[in-house]
Amino acid sequence: MAGSTVATPVILGPLLCMAPDDPNKANLISTIMFVSGAATLLQSTFGTRLPIIQGGSFSFIVVAIAILSQPEFKCPTNLDKITDEKEREEIWQIRIREIQGAIIVASLLEVFIGLFGIVGKILKYITPMAVAPAITMIGLSLFKKSAEYSSRNWYIAILTILLIVVFSQYCMNVKLPIPFTKDLTTGKLIRYPVFQVFPVLLGMGVAWLICYIMTVTNVFEPGNRSRTDVNLKIISNTLWFRFPYPFQWGIPTVSLGAVLGMMAGVIAGTVESIGDYNACARISGAEPPPVHAINRGIFIEGIGCVVSGMFGTGTGTTSLSQNIGAIGISKVGSRRVIQASGLIMIVFALIGKVGAVFVSIPEPIIGGTFCVVFATVAAVGLSNLQQVDLNSSRNIFVIGFSIFFGLTISQWMEANSGIINTGSETLDQIFTILLKTGMFVSFFLGFVLDNTIPGTLVERGLAPTTPQSTDDQENDPENDGKSYKLPFVTDFIKRFKLLKLIPISPTYKPR
């Protein structure tokens, strides 16, 4: 989660025309943590009720980059000469309000999909061959940002990468003893797989410590972006306590092109989350989530994204697959633990200095972390092809062409901004944003090709390979596990037969 939380202000900050030492970067991180904590509480209590963390989504960031690269959002040439604080704030707030409006309106699609139970219908057409290239492109689209921040000091960036790789891969089975604890069966100290659960945080922390030592010993000269005192001004200027609130940056603005582009991020996040629900249920030992739980989960995620837009996080929220893996490692699949985590995030979000500390991380460390995190995102996209027949020339073409052409078109559009001229400013904006978003291009190509080129269900990875609940089980709410029933109100809802028709109701009976 650390990667997605830090990524938003770090990546979008320069595009928003924020000053490098602007304390509002810390406020952005605090806002993301606050909304993520609230969304986690909502999802684990009223959504799927699975122990799953909600956090910032990279798919929204990719679209936000395309939106902010529009000519009308280019930073003023005299930006450095503007000294009036209110004027500087208005410059970046105009831009984030455009992102807010796009997220709010686009996320209503996810709310609609969950509320009316459209998930099952769209999954017949949004296949692994469409989803895999889209999610893969999220990671690949951000390679320039990884290189940009790593280039501040490649030695520190590579050190960060090596630390994360060593902790996550080579030390994954090393368990460290926890002081003042005792295993009731053996009487020995409890050992915990710290390196496997927190490899990114540990890698960043050790690299940060090394940079601090290099700073106090003046190995890094003043002005070096690897110094830990470069952004100290942000920490000193950030308030100790601050409560995020809706529309804190002003009233959002809405444009059609930005909304359509952001919908691509919404769809990618929706499909990925459905897979996360099933994975979380399997790892935590729960039965497969019934239809009403999946519908409700997507509905709550949509609400979370709308709230993210209202608060102005610069991104939406989604289920974090990294934390699902942590359940399998720690063997702790308790809903209460996740709810406590959500509360902790909210508390930390209210302490402004916490966000400021994250912003003060030296840029090469962030660059190295991005190299690992974004590479993992790309690999997660490819993992959607597990059931697809990769010996099929048809599939090889669809996957390869969708990814390659998505990368080609988005990079070409970025280098030739303003080349589209339809005679309509609105159409120009729509086509430019969509084509600059490699994730959308790859998704669109995968969607069209996989649904039009002849292929068997087995070949396309659509044939059921795992035991599913029977129709009788799905249609009988008594057979649904207690894990997915809403707290306090399920018995009350059962009294009303009409509620069986509502897809998010725990008594819903799919026809």
C-alpha positions as CSV (number, residue, x, y, z in Angstrom):
1,M,0.0,0.0,0.0
2,A,2.9,2.3,0.6
3,G,3.7,2.5,-3.1
4,S,0.2,3.5,-4.2
5,T,-0.1,6.1,-1.3
6,V,3.2,7.8,-2.1
7,A,2.8,7.6,-5.9
8,T,-0.1,10.0,-6.2
9,P,1.5,13.2,-4.9
10,V,4.9,12.2,-6.3
11,I,3.8,11.5,-9.8
12,L,0.9,14.0,-10.1
13,G,2.6,16.8,-8.1
14,P,4.7,18.2,-11.0
15,L,1.8,17.7,-13.4
16,L,-0.5,19.7,-11.1
17,C,2.2,22.4,-11.0
18,M,2.7,22.1,-7.3
19,A,6.0,23.5,-5.9
20,P,8.5,20.8,-4.8
21,D,8.2,21.9,-1.2
22,D,4.5,22.5,-1.2
23,P,3.1,21.1,2.2
24,N,-0.2,20.3,0.3
25,K,1.7,17.2,-1.0
26,A,1.6,16.0,2.6
27,N,-2.1,16.9,2.8
28,L,-2.7,14.8,-0.3
29,I,-1.1,11.7,1.2
30,S,-3.1,12.3,4.4
31,T,-6.3,12.6,2.4
32,I,-5.5,9.3,0.5
33,M,-4.9,7.5,3.9
34,F,-8.1,8.9,5.3
35,V,-10.2,7.8,2.4
36,S,-8.5,4.5,2.1
37,G,-9.2,3.8,5.8
38,A,-12.8,4.8,5.5
39,A,-13.2,2.7,2.3
40,T,-11.6,-0.3,4.1
41,L,-14.1,0.0,6.9
42,L,-17.0,0.2,4.5
43,Q,-15.8,-2.8,2.4
44,S,-15.0,-5.1,5.4
45,T,-18.2,-4.2,7.2
46,F,-20.9,-3.6,4.6
47,G,-19.3,-4.7,1.3
48,T,-18.0,-8.2,0.7
49,R,-17.1,-8.3,4.4
50,L,-13.8,-10.0,3.4
51,P,-10.6,-9.0,5.1
52,I,-9.4,-6.9,2.2
53,I,-7.6,-3.5,2.3
54,Q,-8.7,-0.7,0.1
55,G,-6.1,1.8,-1.3
56,G,-5.1,4.1,-4.1
57,S,-5.5,2.7,-7.6
58,F,-2.7,3.0,-10.2
59,S,-5.3,2.7,-13.0
60,F,-6.7,6.1,-12.1
61,I,-3.2,7.7,-11.9
62,V,-2.4,6.6,-15.5
63,V,-5.6,8.3,-16.8
64,A,-4.9,11.4,-14.6
65,I,-1.5,11.7,-16.3
66,A,-3.1,11.7,-19.7
67,I,-5.6,14.3,-18.6
68,L,-3.0,16.6,-17.1
69,S,-0.8,16.4,-20.2
70,Q,-3.5,18.3,-22.2
71,P,-2.3,21.7,-23.5
72,E,-4.7,23.6,-21.3
73,F,-3.2,22.1,-18.2
74,K,0.4,22.8,-19.0
75,C,2.2,24.7,-16.2
76,P,2.7,28.4,-16.8
77,T,6.1,29.3,-18.0
78,N,6.5,31.9,-15.2
79,L,5.5,29.5,-12.5
80,D,8.7,29.9,-10.5
81,K,8.2,33.7,-10.5
82,I,4.7,33.6,-8.9
83,T,5.2,34.4,-5.2
84,D,1.6,34.9,-4.2
85,E,0.6,31.8,-2.2
86,K,-3.1,32.0,-3.1
87,E,-2.3,32.3,-6.8
88,R,0.0,29.3,-6.6
89,E,-2.6,27.3,-4.9
90,E,-5.3,28.1,-7.4
91,I,-3.0,27.0,-10.3
92,W,-2.7,23.4,-9.0
93,Q,-6.2,23.3,-7.5
94,I,-7.8,24.0,-10.9
95,R,-6.1,20.9,-12.2
96,I,-6.9,18.6,-9.4
97,R,-10.6,19.7,-9.5
98,E,-10.7,18.4,-13.1
99,I,-9.4,15.0,-11.9
100,Q,-11.9,15.1,-9.0
101,G,-14.8,15.6,-11.4
102,A,-13.7,12.8,-13.7
103,I,-13.3,10.4,-10.9
104,I,-16.7,11.2,-9.3
105,V,-18.7,10.9,-12.5
106,A,-16.8,7.9,-13.9
107,S,-17.1,6.0,-10.6
108,L,-20.9,6.2,-10.8
109,L,-20.5,3.5,-13.5
110,E,-19.0,1.2,-10.9
111,V,-21.8,2.1,-8.4
112,F,-24.3,1.3,-11.2
113,I,-22.7,-2.0,-12.1
114,G,-22.7,-3.2,-8.5
115,L,-26.2,-1.9,-7.5
116,F,-28.0,-3.5,-10.5
117,G,-25.9,-6.7,-10.6
118,I,-24.4,-6.2,-14.0
119,V,-21.1,-7.8,-13.0
120,G,-21.9,-11.3,-14.3
121,K,-23.2,-10.0,-17.6
122,I,-20.2,-7.8,-18.4
123,L,-17.7,-10.5,-17.4
124,K,-18.9,-12.6,-20.4
125,Y,-17.3,-10.1,-22.7
126,I,-14.6,-8.5,-20.5
127,T,-12.4,-11.5,-20.7
128,P,-8.9,-12.3,-19.4
129,M,-7.6,-11.4,-22.9
130,A,-9.0,-7.9,-22.5
131,V,-8.1,-7.4,-18.8
132,A,-4.5,-8.7,-18.9
133,P,-3.2,-6.2,-21.5
134,A,-5.0,-3.3,-19.7
135,I,-3.5,-4.0,-16.3
136,T,-0.1,-4.8,-17.8
137,M,-0.2,-1.4,-19.5
138,I,-0.8,0.3,-16.1
139,G,2.7,-0.9,-15.0
140,L,4.4,-0.3,-18.4
141,S,2.9,3.2,-18.8
142,L,4.7,4.4,-15.6
143,F,8.2,3.3,-16.6
144,K,9.2,6.9,-17.5
145,K,8.3,8.1,-14.0
146,S,10.3,5.3,-12.5
147,A,13.3,6.2,-14.6
148,E,12.9,9.9,-14.0
149,Y,13.1,9.6,-10.2
150,S,15.7,6.8,-10.2
151,S,18.0,9.0,-12.4
152,R,18.3,11.5,-9.5
153,N,20.9,9.0,-8.2
154,W,21.0,5.6,-9.8
155,Y,23.2,4.2,-7.0
156,I,20.6,4.8,-4.4
157,A,17.8,3.7,-6.7
158,I,19.6,0.4,-7.4
159,L,20.4,-0.1,-3.7
160,T,16.6,0.3,-2.9
161,I,15.7,-2.2,-5.7
162,L,18.3,-4.7,-4.3
163,L,17.1,-4.3,-0.8
164,I,13.4,-4.9,-1.7
165,V,14.4,-7.9,-3.9
166,V,16.6,-9.4,-1.2
167,F,13.9,-8.9,1.5
168,S,11.0,-10.1,-0.7
169,Q,12.6,-13.0,-2.5
170,Y,15.7,-14.3,-0.7
171,C,14.7,-13.6,2.9
172,M,11.0,-14.5,2.4
173,N,11.3,-17.6,4.6
174,V,13.3,-15.9,7.3
175,K,11.2,-15.4,10.4
176,L,12.4,-13.0,13.2
177,P,11.5,-13.5,16.8
178,I,9.1,-11.0,18.3
179,P,10.2,-9.8,21.8
180,F,7.9,-10.3,24.8
181,T,5.8,-12.9,23.0
182,K,5.5,-16.6,23.6
183,D,4.2,-19.6,21.6
184,L,1.8,-21.4,23.9
185,T,2.7,-24.8,22.4
186,T,6.5,-24.6,22.4
187,G,7.1,-21.9,25.0
188,K,9.5,-20.1,22.6
189,L,9.3,-16.6,21.2
190,I,6.9,-16.2,18.3
191,R,8.6,-15.8,15.0
192,Y,7.1,-13.6,12.3
193,P,8.0,-13.4,8.5
194,V,8.7,-9.7,8.6
195,F,10.7,-9.7,5.4
196,Q,7.9,-11.4,3.5
197,V,5.1,-9.1,4.8
198,F,6.9,-5.7,4.7
199,P,9.6,-6.0,2.0
200,V,8.9,-2.6,0.4
201,L,8.7,-0.7,3.7
202,L,11.9,-2.3,5.0
203,G,13.7,-1.7,1.8
204,M,12.7,2.0,1.7
205,G,13.6,2.3,5.4
206,V,17.1,0.9,5.1
207,A,17.8,2.9,2.0
208,W,16.5,6.0,3.8
209,L,18.8,5.3,6.8
210,I,21.8,5.0,4.5
211,C,20.8,8.3,2.8
212,Y,20.5,9.9,6.2
213,I,24.1,8.8,7.1
214,M,25.3,10.1,3.8
215,T,23.6,13.4,4.5
216,V,25.0,14.0,8.0
217,T,28.5,13.1,6.9
218,N,28.2,15.4,3.9
219,V,29.0,12.6,1.4
220,F,26.0,13.9,-0.5
221,E,26.6,17.6,-1.3
222,P,24.0,20.2,-0.6
223,G,21.3,20.2,-3.3
224,N,21.7,16.5,-4.0
225,R,18.2,14.9,-4.3
226,S,19.4,11.9,-2.3
227,R,19.8,14.0,0.8
228,T,17.2,13.5,3.5
229,D,17.1,17.2,4.4
230,V,16.0,18.4,0.9
231,N,12.3,18.4,1.8
232,L,12.5,19.2,5.5
233,K,10.6,22.4,4.7
234,I,7.5,20.3,4.0
235,I,7.7,18.7,7.4
236,S,8.1,22.0,9.2
237,N,5.3,23.8,7.2
238,T,2.8,21.0,7.6
239,L,0.2,21.2,10.4
240,W,0.4,18.7,13.2
241,F,-3.3,17.9,12.9
242,R,-5.6,18.4,9.9
243,F,-9.0,16.9,9.1
244,P,-9.6,16.2,5.4
245,Y,-13.0,17.2,4.2
246,P,-15.0,17.0,0.9
247,F,-14.3,19.5,-1.8
248,Q,-11.3,20.9,0.2
249,W,-9.7,22.0,-3.1
250,G,-12.9,23.6,-4.4
251,I,-15.9,22.5,-6.5
252,P,-14.9,19.8,-9.1
253,T,-15.2,20.5,-12.8
254,V,-16.3,17.9,-15.4
255,S,-15.3,17.4,-19.0
256,L,-16.6,14.5,-21.2
257,G,-13.1,13.5,-22.4
258,A,-11.7,13.2,-18.9
259,V,-14.8,11.2,-17.7
260,L,-14.6,8.7,-20.5
261,G,-10.9,8.2,-20.0
262,M,-11.4,7.7,-16.3
263,M,-14.0,5.0,-17.0
264,A,-11.3,2.9,-18.4
265,G,-9.6,3.0,-15.0
266,V,-12.9,2.2,-13.3
267,I,-13.5,-0.9,-15.5
268,A,-9.9,-2.2,-15.0
269,G,-10.2,-1.7,-11.2
270,T,-13.7,-3.4,-11.2
271,V,-12.6,-6.6,-13.0
272,E,-9.3,-6.8,-11.0
273,S,-11.3,-6.5,-7.7
274,I,-13.6,-9.4,-8.6
275,G,-10.6,-11.6,-8.9
276,D,-9.2,-10.2,-5.6
277,Y,-12.5,-11.1,-3.8
278,N,-12.2,-14.8,-4.9
279,A,-8.5,-14.9,-4.0
280,C,-9.1,-13.3,-0.6
281,A,-11.9,-15.8,0.2
282,R,-9.7,-18.7,-0.8
283,I,-6.7,-17.6,1.2
284,S,-8.7,-16.6,4.3
285,G,-10.5,-19.9,4.3
286,A,-14.0,-18.6,3.5
287,E,-16.3,-20.1,1.0
288,P,-16.5,-18.5,-2.5
289,P,-18.3,-15.2,-2.3
290,P,-21.9,-15.4,-3.4
291,V,-23.3,-13.2,-6.2
292,H,-24.8,-10.7,-3.7
293,A,-21.5,-10.2,-1.9
294,I,-19.6,-9.5,-5.2
295,N,-22.3,-7.1,-6.3
296,R,-22.2,-5.3,-2.9
297,G,-18.4,-5.3,-3.0
298,I,-18.3,-3.5,-6.4
299,F,-21.1,-1.2,-5.2
300,I,-19.1,-0.2,-2.1
301,E,-15.9,0.2,-4.1
302,G,-17.8,2.6,-6.4
303,I,-19.0,4.6,-3.4
304,G,-15.4,4.6,-2.2
305,C,-14.2,6.0,-5.5
306,V,-16.9,8.7,-5.5
307,V,-15.8,9.7,-2.0
308,S,-12.2,9.8,-3.1
309,G,-13.2,12.2,-5.9
310,M,-15.1,14.3,-3.4
311,F,-12.2,14.5,-1.0
312,G,-9.7,15.2,-3.9
313,T,-7.2,12.4,-3.5
314,G,-6.2,12.5,-7.2
315,T,-7.0,8.8,-7.5
316,G,-9.7,6.2,-6.7
317,T,-9.7,3.3,-4.3
318,T,-9.6,-0.4,-5.2
319,S,-8.8,-3.7,-3.5
320,L,-5.1,-4.2,-2.9
321,S,-3.9,-7.6,-4.0
322,Q,-0.6,-7.2,-2.1
323,N,-2.4,-7.3,1.2
324,I,-4.3,-10.5,0.2
325,G,-0.9,-12.2,-0.2
326,A,0.0,-11.0,3.3
327,I,-3.0,-13.0,4.7
328,G,-1.6,-16.2,3.3
329,I,1.8,-15.4,4.8
330,S,0.7,-14.2,8.3
331,K,-2.3,-16.7,8.5
332,V,-4.4,-13.9,9.9
333,G,-7.6,-13.6,7.9
334,S,-9.6,-11.8,10.5
335,R,-12.1,-9.1,9.5
336,R,-11.5,-7.3,12.8
337,V,-7.8,-6.9,12.0
338,I,-8.6,-5.3,8.7
339,Q,-11.1,-3.0,10.4
340,A,-8.5,-2.0,13.0
341,S,-6.1,-1.3,10.1
342,G,-8.7,1.0,8.6
343,L,-9.1,2.9,11.8
344,I,-5.3,3.2,12.2
345,M,-5.1,4.6,8.7
346,I,-7.7,7.2,9.6
347,V,-5.9,8.2,12.8
348,F,-2.6,8.5,11.0
349,A,-4.3,10.6,8.3
350,L,-5.3,13.1,10.9
351,I,-1.7,13.6,11.9
352,G,-0.4,15.9,9.2
353,K,3.3,15.2,9.9
354,V,2.9,11.5,9.0
355,G,2.0,12.5,5.4
356,A,4.9,15.0,5.4
357,V,7.4,12.3,6.4
358,F,6.3,10.2,3.4
359,V,6.7,13.2,1.0
360,S,10.2,13.8,2.4
361,I,11.5,10.4,1.2
362,P,14.5,11.0,-1.2
363,E,13.5,10.8,-4.8
364,P,16.0,8.1,-5.8
365,I,14.4,5.8,-3.1
366,I,11.0,6.5,-4.6
367,G,12.3,5.8,-8.1
368,G,13.8,2.4,-7.0
369,T,10.5,1.5,-5.2
370,F,8.5,2.4,-8.3
371,C,10.7,0.1,-10.5
372,V,9.7,-2.8,-8.3
373,V,6.1,-1.9,-7.7
374,F,5.2,-1.0,-11.2
375,A,7.0,-4.1,-12.5
376,T,4.8,-6.1,-10.1
377,V,1.7,-4.4,-11.4
378,A,2.6,-5.4,-15.0
379,A,3.2,-9.0,-13.9
380,V,-0.1,-9.0,-12.0
381,G,-1.8,-8.1,-15.3
382,L,-0.1,-11.0,-17.1
383,S,-1.2,-13.4,-14.3
384,N,-4.7,-13.0,-15.5
385,L,-3.7,-15.3,-18.4
386,Q,-3.3,-18.4,-16.2
387,Q,-6.3,-20.2,-17.7
388,V,-5.7,-18.9,-21.2
389,D,-4.2,-21.3,-23.8
390,L,-0.8,-19.7,-24.5
391,N,0.0,-22.3,-27.2
392,S,-2.7,-20.8,-29.4
393,S,-1.4,-18.5,-32.1
394,R,-4.7,-16.6,-31.9
395,N,-4.1,-15.8,-28.2
396,I,-0.5,-14.9,-28.7
397,F,-1.5,-12.4,-31.4
398,V,-4.3,-10.8,-29.3
399,I,-2.1,-10.4,-26.2
400,G,1.1,-9.2,-28.0
401,F,-0.7,-6.8,-30.4
402,S,-2.9,-5.3,-27.7
403,I,0.1,-4.6,-25.4
404,F,2.5,-3.4,-28.1
405,F,0.0,-1.2,-30.0
406,G,-1.3,0.3,-26.7
407,L,2.2,1.3,-25.8
408,T,3.0,2.6,-29.3
409,I,-0.1,4.7,-29.7
410,S,0.1,6.2,-26.2
411,Q,3.8,7.2,-26.6
412,W,3.2,8.6,-30.1
413,M,0.3,10.7,-28.9
414,E,2.4,12.0,-26.0
415,A,5.1,13.0,-28.5
416,N,2.6,14.6,-30.9
417,S,0.2,16.4,-28.6
418,G,-2.5,18.4,-30.4
419,I,-2.2,16.4,-33.6
420,I,-5.9,15.4,-33.5
421,N,-8.1,18.1,-35.1
422,T,-11.7,17.0,-35.8
423,G,-13.0,20.5,-35.8
424,S,-14.7,19.9,-32.4
425,E,-12.8,20.9,-29.3
426,T,-14.8,18.3,-27.2
427,L,-14.1,15.5,-29.7
428,D,-10.4,16.4,-29.8
429,Q,-10.2,16.2,-26.0
430,I,-12.0,12.9,-25.9
431,F,-9.8,11.2,-28.6
432,T,-6.6,12.7,-27.2
433,I,-7.1,11.6,-23.6
434,L,-8.3,8.1,-24.6
435,L,-5.4,7.5,-27.1
436,K,-2.9,8.9,-24.6
437,T,-4.1,6.3,-22.1
438,G,-2.3,3.1,-23.1
439,M,-4.4,1.1,-20.7
440,F,-7.6,2.1,-22.6
441,V,-6.1,1.3,-26.0
442,S,-4.8,-2.1,-24.9
443,F,-8.1,-2.9,-23.2
444,F,-10.2,-1.8,-26.3
445,L,-8.0,-3.9,-28.7
446,G,-8.1,-6.9,-26.4
447,F,-11.8,-6.6,-25.9
448,V,-12.6,-6.3,-29.7
449,L,-10.2,-8.9,-30.9
450,D,-11.0,-11.6,-28.3
451,N,-14.7,-11.2,-28.9
452,T,-14.6,-11.2,-32.7
453,I,-11.8,-13.6,-33.6
454,P,-13.1,-17.2,-33.4
455,G,-11.9,-19.2,-30.5
456,T,-13.2,-21.9,-28.0
457,L,-14.1,-21.1,-24.4
458,V,-11.2,-23.3,-23.2
459,E,-8.8,-21.5,-25.6
460,R,-9.9,-18.1,-24.3
461,G,-9.7,-19.2,-20.6
462,L,-13.4,-18.9,-20.0
463,A,-14.2,-22.6,-19.3
464,P,-14.9,-23.1,-15.5
465,T,-11.9,-24.8,-13.9
466,T,-12.8,-24.6,-10.2
467,P,-15.9,-26.0,-8.5
468,Q,-18.6,-23.3,-8.3
469,S,-21.6,-23.1,-6.0
470,T,-24.7,-24.7,-7.5
471,D,-27.7,-22.8,-8.5
472,D,-29.6,-24.1,-5.4
473,Q,-26.8,-22.8,-3.2
474,E,-26.9,-19.4,-4.9
475,N,-30.7,-19.2,-4.8
476,D,-30.9,-20.2,-1.1
477,P,-29.6,-17.5,1.2
478,E,-29.6,-20.0,4.1
479,N,-26.7,-21.7,2.3
480,D,-24.7,-18.5,2.1
481,G,-21.9,-18.3,4.6
482,K,-22.3,-16.1,7.6
483,S,-19.2,-14.3,6.5
484,Y,-21.1,-12.5,3.8
485,K,-24.2,-11.5,5.7
486,L,-24.7,-7.9,6.7
487,P,-24.4,-7.1,10.4
488,F,-27.5,-6.4,12.4
489,V,-29.9,-6.1,9.5
490,T,-29.9,-9.5,7.6
491,D,-32.7,-10.9,9.7
492,F,-34.7,-7.8,9.2
493,I,-34.1,-7.8,5.4
494,K,-35.4,-11.4,5.3
495,R,-38.9,-10.2,6.2
496,F,-39.3,-8.4,2.9
497,K,-39.6,-10.7,-0.1
498,L,-39.3,-7.8,-2.4
499,L,-35.7,-7.3,-1.3
500,K,-34.8,-10.6,-2.9
501,L,-34.8,-8.8,-6.2
502,I,-32.1,-6.3,-5.2
503,P,-28.7,-7.5,-6.3
504,I,-26.8,-6.2,-3.3
505,S,-29.3,-7.6,-0.8
506,P,-28.0,-10.7,1.2
507,T,-31.3,-12.4,0.3
508,Y,-30.8,-11.8,-3.4
509,K,-31.8,-14.7,-5.7
510,P,-30.2,-14.5,-9.1
511,R,-32.5,-15.7,-11.9
